[in-house]
């Protein structure tokens, strides 16, 4: 796999909130740890001046992203519930606002909110 493709695949996985093990990345990409570390350095540089931070958990040998200056998860859930209960906005506006709220929380919390939305839809 070419380096640009490998870096983009890794970046997309990180943006989805995945925690990526160094050993898994080297095995799947068939490259050295040093190459993966260079890839992570490139991703880290690309994230400068963004609300995202690349972390390296050295004990677990994992990489993951977090987002700074986010709205706390519980506040997003409260606002989401108010939006869903009100009839002030039409369906498209409500979906757009909830999408923006979802993007405003830390990546690790997004999966929980998405699951909560799925559960809410199945209840109606």
C-alpha positions in Angstrom: 0.0 0.0 0.0 1.3 3.4 -0.9 2.1 5.7 2.0 -0.6 8.3 1.2 -3.2 5.6 1.1 -2.0 4.0 4.3 -1.9 7.4 6.1 -5.4 8.3 4.8 -6.8 4.9 5.9 -5.3 5.3 9.3 -6.6 8.9 9.6 -10.1 7.8 8.7 -10.0 5.1 11.3 -8.8 7.5 14.0 -11.6 10.0 13.0 -14.1 7.2 13.5 -12.9 7.0 17.1 -11.0 3.8 16.7 -8.0 3.0 19.0 -5.3 1.7 16.7 -2.7 -0.7 18.0 0.8 -0.3 16.6 1.2 -4.0 16.1 -2.0 -4.2 14.1 -1.0 -1.3 11.9 2.4 -2.8 11.1 0.8 -6.2 10.4 -2.0 -4.9 8.2 0.2 -2.5 6.3 3.2 -4.8 6.1 5.6 -2.0 7.2 7.9 -1.4 10.2 7.0 0.2 13.5 9.2 3.1 12.5 7.2 3.7 9.3 3.9 3.7 11.3 5.5 6.2 13.8 6.4 8.4 10.9 2.8 8.1 9.6 1.5 9.2 13.0 3.9 12.1 13.0 2.5 13.2 9.6 -1.0 12.9 10.9 -0.1 14.8 14.1 1.3 17.6 11.9 -1.8 17.7 9.8 -3.9 18.1 12.9 -2.1 21.3 14.0 -4.5 24.2 14.4 -7.5 21.8 14.6 -9.5 20.9 17.6 -8.1 17.3 17.4 -5.2 15.8 19.4 -3.5 12.6 18.5 -2.5 10.5 21.5 -0.1 7.7 21.9 -0.8 5.4 24.8 2.7 3.9 25.2 1.6 1.3 27.7 -1.0 -0.2 25.3 0.9 0.9 22.2 -2.3 2.4 20.8 -3.0 5.6 19.0 -6.3 7.5 19.3 -7.8 11.0 18.7 -9.6 13.3 21.1 -11.1 16.6 20.5 -10.5 19.7 22.7 -13.0 22.4 23.5 -16.0 20.0 23.2 -19.4 20.2 24.7 -19.8 17.7 27.5 -21.7 14.5 26.5 -24.5 14.9 29.1 -25.2 18.5 27.8 -25.4 17.3 24.2 -27.9 14.6 25.3 -30.0 17.1 27.1 -30.1 19.4 24.0 -30.7 16.5 21.7 -33.7 15.4 23.8 -35.1 18.9 23.8 -34.8 19.1 20.1 -36.5 15.7 19.5 -39.4 16.6 21.9 -40.0 20.1 20.4 -41.8 20.7 17.1 -40.0 24.0 16.6 -37.7 22.8 13.9 -38.6 20.6 10.9 -37.1 17.2 10.6 -34.2 18.3 8.3 -33.3 21.2 10.6 -33.4 18.9 13.6 -31.2 16.3 11.9 -28.7 19.0 10.9 -28.5 20.4 14.4 -28.1 17.0 16.0 -25.4 16.2 13.5 -23.5 19.4 14.5 -24.0 18.5 18.1 -22.7 15.0 17.5 -19.6 16.5 15.9 -19.0 18.8 18.8 -18.4 16.0 21.3 -15.3 14.0 21.8 -14.8 11.2 19.3 -14.9 8.6 22.0 -18.4 9.8 23.1 -19.8 10.0 19.5 -20.4 6.3 19.3 -22.5 6.4 22.5 -24.6 9.3 21.1 -25.1 7.5 17.8 -26.3 4.4 19.6 -28.6 6.5 21.7 -30.1 8.0 18.5 -30.6 4.5 17.0 -32.3 3.3 20.2 -34.5 6.4 20.2 -35.6 5.7 16.6 -36.4 2.1 17.3 -38.6 3.1 20.1 -40.9 5.2 17.8 
